[in-house]
C-alpha cells in the first residue's frame, strides 16, 4: 500500500497533460488573432497581382 501512495507517475502524466493543454490554448489563441491579418495580407497581394495582370 505504501508503494501505491509513493508512486508519482500518475501525477507526472497529469502535469504533462496540463502543459500540453496550455500549449494548445496558446497556439489556438495565436492562430485566431493572426488568422485575420494573414487573410488580409494574402487578399492584398492577390488583388495587387490581379491589377498588375490587367
C-alpha positions as CSV (number, residue, x, y, z in Angstrom):
1,X,0.0,0.0,0.0
2,X,2.9,2.3,0.7
3,X,4.3,1.9,-2.8
4,X,0.9,2.9,-4.2
5,X,0.9,6.2,-2.4
6,X,4.6,6.9,-3.2
7,X,4.1,6.3,-6.9
8,X,4.1,9.7,-8.6
9,X,3.9,8.6,-12.2
10,X,0.2,9.4,-12.4
11,X,0.8,12.9,-11.1
12,X,3.6,13.4,-13.7
13,X,1.2,12.3,-16.5
14,X,-1.4,14.8,-15.3
15,X,1.3,17.5,-15.3
16,X,2.3,16.7,-18.9
17,X,-1.3,16.7,-19.9
18,X,-1.8,20.2,-18.4
19,X,1.3,21.5,-20.1
20,X,0.1,20.1,-23.4
21,X,-3.3,21.7,-22.9
22,X,-1.8,25.1,-22.1
23,X,0.4,24.9,-25.2
24,X,-2.7,24.0,-27.3
25,X,-4.6,27.0,-25.9
26,X,-1.7,29.3,-26.7
27,X,-1.4,28.0,-30.3
28,X,-5.2,28.4,-30.8
29,X,-5.1,32.0,-29.5
30,X,-2.2,32.9,-31.7
31,X,-3.7,31.4,-34.8
32,X,-7.0,33.1,-34.1
33,X,-5.5,36.5,-33.6
34,X,-3.1,36.3,-36.6
35,X,-5.5,34.5,-38.9
36,X,-7.4,37.5,-40.0
37,X,-4.2,39.5,-40.5
38,X,-2.8,36.8,-42.7
39,X,-6.0,36.6,-44.7
40,X,-5.9,40.4,-45.2
41,X,-2.3,40.2,-46.4
42,X,-3.0,37.4,-48.9
43,X,-6.0,39.3,-50.2
44,X,-4.0,42.4,-50.7
45,X,-1.3,40.5,-52.6
46,X,-3.8,38.7,-54.7
47,X,-5.6,42.0,-55.6
48,X,-2.3,43.6,-56.4
49,X,-1.3,40.7,-58.7
50,X,-4.7,40.8,-60.4
51,X,-4.4,44.5,-61.0
52,X,-0.8,44.1,-62.4
53,X,-2.0,41.5,-64.9
54,X,-4.8,43.7,-66.3
